Amino acid sequence: MIKLQFLGQSYYRNNPEIETEISEQTARFRGNSYSIRRPVKVSKSELGFKKYRGVFYNH
């Protein structure tokens, strides 16, 4: 759990761990190559509605 602060208001954010696997694709950033990681299983809650400042929206 991470404690964050915005405009003097503190709040906690709990980010779930997502299991990933290395794909066959590679990318390059500033001369360094790395493998792209993809989620093993995507849950519906990760694809559904998001909440920002108390307002729900669909991404």
N, C-alpha and C positions, 0 to 999 in steps of 0.2 A: 504494500500500500504506500502510495506516494502522497506527501503533504504538499499542496500547491497553494499559491496565494495570488489573487487578482484584485486590484484596487482596494487593498487592505482587508479583503475577505479571505480567510483561510478555508480550504476544503480538502478533502481526501479523495484520491482517485485510485481505484483498484483495477489494474489492468490484468486481464486473464493471460496466462501463459498459452501460447499457441505452438503446437508441435509442428515443426517444419522438416523438410527434407531438401537435400541439395539437388537441383535440377541439372540438366546437361548444358544449359545456357550459361554463358559467361558475359560479364560486362567489364568495362574499363572506366576508371575515374582517376583523373590526374596521373595517368601513366601506370596505375596499379590495376591488375586484373583480379576479379573475384567471381565466385560462383553465385548464381541467383538461387535464393532459397524460396521454396513455395510451401504453403500450408498443406499438411497432410489431409486434414479434414476441416471444412469450413462449416460452422454451425449457422443456423438461421438467425440467431441473435446478433451475429457479427455482420450480417447482411441487411438487417432490418432497420428500424427507426433509430435515430441518434437523438441525443438531447444536448442542447447548447443553451446555457443560461436559463434553464427551466422550460425551454421551448423544444418540442419534438419536431423533427424533420426526417424525411426519407432521403438517404444519400443516393 
